[in-house]
Amino acid sequence: MNVLHINNTDMSGARFNGHDMQIELNKRGYKSKQIVMEKSGYNENTIRLINDFEEPALHNMCIEYETMLSVQSLIYPYGWRLLEHPEFKKADIVHYHLIHNRFISLTSLPDLFKAKPSVFTIHDPWIFSGHCVYSLGCDKWKTGCGSCPDLNINFKMEKDNTSMMWNIKKEILSGLNFDIVVASQYMLRMVKDSPITQNNPNVHVIPFGINLDTFTQDIDREKVRKSFGIPPDSFVLFFRSDSSAFKGLDVIKRMLDILNPIKKVILLKFFTQAKNMT
């Protein structure tokens, strides 16, 4: 079986964007490739869709026009280029991931999904909304958007075309046959509550999981604490240090302001970045 993964990039989010999955599939005897717009790793089964010379100018022009018109994922030509790609033609199943990051036009999805059995992992709520990646408490995504309370939330829009974009998504996706994968019950509820996806019967909850070769209990807890200089009786709080409103750092800060600990608290924070690796 040939499985093709589609994502805008390979290494950023490799654990869940198809990159690591294609590696594991190949280890298990399947044939798997990944096609991306931006390749930063060196895996031989990851293929960059555009070249380094002529294509960036076209891509930047598409970004500029969409910004000027206040639309999203409508004019990029790369979906139709995928249709002609040799790896797409060989694929038995095509698995789409983060395809809305200035990559594939929504209008190309009918051709793509009809050409091959398709799986779409919905990583964030952008597909349910008129423009935003997360609604941050707004429920207009349930009723068609319009009169957006915050056009500056990613992905930013200069003019309020949120109702138009919502209706385009509904018109395109409601008529397609494809499987939806989400990683949490939260995202499952959004799929079921959204008029754009609620009629799709093929919805699966598959948690992303973790690599048990890396995150394992088969280690000496006290030795690990000692190697980091962490006292054995302290409470450790591990979190992502990211200024994005979507990542919850503000919640951590508010919690620390009201925390009244009964033991020493150690804060471990990490930053994310793409890594070059196989």
C-alpha positions as CSV (number, residue, x, y, z in Angstrom):
1,M,0.0,0.0,0.0
2,N,1.2,3.5,-0.9
3,V,0.4,6.2,1.6
4,L,1.1,9.8,0.8
5,H,1.1,12.5,3.5
6,I,0.5,16.2,2.6
7,N,1.6,19.1,4.9
8,N,3.0,22.5,4.5
9,T,6.3,21.6,6.2
10,D,8.1,18.5,7.5
11,M,10.1,19.2,10.7
12,S,7.9,21.6,12.6
13,G,5.4,19.4,14.3
14,A,7.0,16.3,12.8
15,R,5.4,14.0,15.4
16,F,1.9,14.8,14.2
17,N,2.1,16.3,10.7
18,G,2.8,13.1,8.8
19,H,6.6,13.2,8.8
20,D,7.2,10.7,11.7
21,M,4.2,8.7,10.6
22,Q,5.7,8.1,7.1
23,I,8.9,6.9,8.7
24,E,7.0,4.4,10.9
25,L,4.9,3.2,8.0
26,N,8.1,2.5,6.0
27,K,9.6,0.6,8.9
28,R,6.5,-1.6,9.0
29,G,6.6,-2.5,5.3
30,Y,4.3,0.1,3.8
31,K,5.4,2.5,1.1
32,S,5.0,6.1,2.4
33,K,6.1,9.5,1.3
34,Q,5.4,13.1,2.4
35,I,5.0,16.1,0.1
36,V,5.6,19.5,1.7
37,M,6.0,23.1,0.6
38,E,8.9,23.8,2.9
39,K,11.5,21.1,3.6
40,S,14.0,21.6,6.4
41,G,14.9,18.0,7.2
42,Y,16.9,15.5,5.2
43,N,14.6,12.4,5.0
44,E,14.7,10.9,1.5
45,N,11.0,10.2,1.6
46,T,10.1,13.8,2.1
47,I,9.6,15.7,-1.2
48,R,9.4,19.4,-1.7
49,L,6.7,20.4,-4.0
50,I,8.2,23.6,-5.3
51,N,11.7,24.5,-6.5
52,D,14.0,27.1,-5.0
53,F,14.3,29.4,-7.9
54,E,11.1,30.4,-9.6
55,E,8.4,29.3,-7.2
56,P,9.0,31.6,-4.2
57,A,8.0,34.6,-6.3
58,L,4.7,33.0,-7.3
59,H,4.0,31.9,-3.7
60,N,4.7,35.4,-2.3
61,M,2.5,36.9,-5.0
62,C,-0.4,34.6,-3.9
63,I,0.1,35.6,-0.3
64,E,0.0,39.3,-1.2
65,Y,-3.1,39.0,-3.3
66,E,-5.0,37.0,-0.6
67,T,-3.9,39.6,2.0
68,M,-5.1,42.4,-0.3
69,L,-8.4,40.7,-1.0
70,S,-8.9,39.5,2.6
71,V,-9.4,35.9,1.6
72,Q,-7.7,32.7,2.7
73,S,-6.6,29.5,0.8
74,L,-8.4,30.3,-2.4
75,I,-5.9,31.2,-5.1
76,Y,-2.9,28.9,-4.4
77,P,-2.3,26.6,-7.4
78,Y,-0.5,23.8,-5.6
79,G,-3.4,21.6,-5.1
80,W,-3.7,21.1,-8.9
81,R,0.1,20.6,-9.0
82,L,-0.3,17.7,-6.5
83,L,-2.8,16.0,-8.9
84,E,0.0,15.7,-11.5
85,H,2.7,14.7,-9.1
86,P,4.0,11.1,-9.6
87,E,3.8,10.3,-5.9
88,F,0.1,11.4,-5.8
89,K,-0.7,9.3,-8.8
90,K,0.9,6.2,-7.2
91,A,-0.8,6.7,-3.8
92,D,-3.5,4.4,-2.6
93,I,-4.4,6.8,0.3
94,V,-3.7,10.5,0.7
95,H,-3.5,11.9,4.2
96,Y,-3.8,15.7,4.5
97,H,-2.6,17.6,7.5
98,L,-2.0,21.4,7.9
99,I,-2.9,22.3,4.3
100,H,-4.3,25.8,5.1
101,N,-0.9,27.3,5.9
102,R,-0.6,29.2,2.5
103,F,-0.5,26.0,0.6
104,I,-3.6,24.5,-1.0
105,S,-6.7,26.2,-2.3
106,L,-10.0,25.1,-0.9
107,T,-11.3,25.1,-4.4
108,S,-8.9,22.3,-5.4
109,L,-10.1,19.9,-2.6
110,P,-13.0,18.5,-4.7
111,D,-10.6,17.4,-7.4
112,L,-8.0,16.1,-4.9
113,F,-10.5,14.2,-2.7
114,K,-12.3,12.6,-5.6
115,A,-9.0,11.5,-7.2
116,K,-7.9,9.4,-4.2
117,P,-9.3,8.0,-1.0
118,S,-8.6,10.9,1.4
119,V,-8.0,11.3,5.1
120,F,-8.0,14.8,6.6
121,T,-6.5,15.2,10.0
122,I,-8.0,18.5,11.5
123,H,-5.3,19.8,13.7
124,D,-7.0,23.1,14.6
125,P,-10.4,24.8,14.2
126,W,-9.6,26.9,11.2
127,I,-11.7,24.7,8.9
128,F,-14.8,25.6,11.0
129,S,-14.3,29.3,11.0
130,G,-14.4,32.4,8.8
131,H,-10.8,33.2,9.3
132,C,-9.3,32.3,12.7
133,V,-7.3,29.3,13.9
134,Y,-8.9,29.5,17.3
135,S,-12.1,31.4,18.2
136,L,-11.1,32.2,21.8
137,G,-14.6,32.0,23.1
138,C,-16.5,33.3,20.0
139,D,-19.3,30.9,18.9
140,K,-20.0,32.5,15.5
141,W,-18.3,29.6,13.8
142,K,-21.5,27.6,14.6
143,T,-23.8,30.1,12.8
144,G,-21.8,31.3,9.8
145,C,-19.4,34.0,11.2
146,G,-19.7,37.6,9.9
147,S,-19.3,40.8,12.0
148,C,-16.1,39.2,13.4
149,P,-15.2,40.5,16.9
150,D,-11.5,40.2,16.2
151,L,-10.0,40.2,12.7
152,N,-6.5,40.4,14.1
153,I,-6.5,36.8,15.4
154,N,-4.5,34.5,13.2
155,F,-5.1,34.3,10.4
156,K,-5.5,38.0,10.2
157,M,-8.0,39.6,7.8
158,E,-8.0,43.3,6.8
159,K,-11.7,43.3,5.7
160,D,-14.5,41.2,7.3
161,N,-15.0,38.5,4.7
162,T,-15.5,35.9,7.4
163,S,-19.1,35.1,6.4
164,M,-18.1,34.6,2.8
165,M,-15.1,32.4,3.7
166,W,-17.3,30.3,6.1
167,N,-19.9,29.7,3.4
168,I,-17.2,28.8,0.9
169,K,-15.9,26.1,3.3
170,K,-19.4,24.8,3.9
171,E,-20.2,24.7,0.2
172,I,-17.0,22.8,-0.7
173,L,-16.6,20.4,2.2
174,S,-20.2,19.4,2.8
175,G,-20.3,17.7,-0.6
176,L,-17.1,15.7,-0.3
177,N,-16.5,12.1,0.7
178,F,-13.5,11.9,3.0
179,D,-12.5,10.7,6.5
180,I,-11.8,13.1,9.3
181,V,-9.3,12.4,12.0
182,V,-9.1,14.5,15.2
183,A,-6.8,14.0,18.2
184,S,-9.1,14.9,21.1
185,Q,-12.7,14.9,22.3
186,Y,-12.6,18.7,22.2
187,M,-12.0,18.7,18.5
188,L,-14.6,15.9,18.0
189,R,-17.2,18.1,19.6
190,M,-16.3,20.9,17.2
191,V,-16.6,18.6,14.2
192,K,-20.1,17.6,15.4
193,D,-21.1,21.2,16.2
194,S,-19.9,22.7,13.0
195,P,-22.4,23.0,10.1
196,I,-19.4,22.6,7.8
197,T,-18.5,19.1,9.0
198,Q,-21.3,17.8,11.2
199,N,-22.9,15.7,8.4
200,N,-19.7,13.8,7.7
201,P,-20.2,10.2,9.1
202,N,-16.5,9.2,8.8
203,V,-15.0,10.8,11.9
204,H,-12.3,9.1,14.0
205,V,-10.6,10.2,17.2
206,I,-7.0,9.1,17.2
207,P,-4.8,10.8,19.8
208,F,-1.4,11.8,18.5
209,G,0.4,10.0,21.3
210,I,4.0,10.1,22.3
211,N,7.2,8.2,21.4
212,L,7.6,5.7,24.2
213,D,11.3,5.2,23.2
214,T,11.8,8.8,24.2
215,F,9.2,9.3,27.0
216,T,9.5,6.3,29.1
217,Q,9.2,5.3,32.8
218,D,12.2,2.8,32.4
219,I,14.6,5.4,33.9
220,D,15.7,6.3,37.4
221,R,13.5,9.3,38.4
222,E,15.9,10.5,41.1
223,K,19.0,10.3,38.8
224,V,17.1,12.4,36.2
225,R,16.2,15.0,38.8
226,K,19.8,15.1,40.1
227,S,21.1,15.6,36.6
228,F,19.0,18.7,36.2
229,G,19.7,19.9,39.8
230,I,16.1,19.4,40.9
231,P,15.6,18.6,44.6
232,P,13.9,15.2,45.1
233,D,11.0,16.6,47.1
234,S,10.1,19.5,44.9
235,F,7.1,19.9,42.6
236,V,8.0,20.3,38.9
237,L,5.9,22.3,36.5
238,F,6.8,21.7,32.8
239,F,5.3,24.0,30.2
240,R,5.8,25.6,26.8
241,S,7.1,29.1,26.8
242,D,5.3,30.7,23.8
243,S,3.9,34.2,23.6
244,S,1.0,33.1,21.3
245,A,-2.4,33.6,22.9
246,F,-3.3,30.1,21.7
247,K,-0.6,28.3,23.7
248,G,-1.7,29.1,27.3
249,L,1.3,30.8,28.7
250,D,-0.9,33.6,30.1
251,V,-2.8,30.9,32.1
252,I,0.4,29.6,33.6
253,K,1.4,33.1,34.7
254,R,-2.0,33.8,36.3
255,M,-1.8,30.5,38.1
256,L,1.7,31.3,39.4
257,D,0.4,34.6,40.8
258,I,-2.2,32.8,43.0
259,L,-0.2,29.7,43.8
260,N,0.4,29.0,47.5
261,P,2.8,26.1,47.4
262,I,3.5,23.8,50.3
263,K,6.8,22.6,48.8
264,K,9.4,24.1,46.5
265,V,8.2,24.6,42.9
266,I,10.6,24.1,40.0
267,L,9.6,25.6,36.6
268,L,10.8,23.8,33.5
269,K,10.0,25.6,30.2
270,F,10.8,24.7,26.7
271,F,10.8,26.5,23.3
272,T,9.9,24.9,20.1
273,Q,11.7,25.1,16.8
274,A,12.2,23.0,13.7
275,K,15.0,20.5,13.8
276,N,17.1,19.1,10.9
277,M,16.9,15.4,11.4
278,T,16.1,12.2,9.6
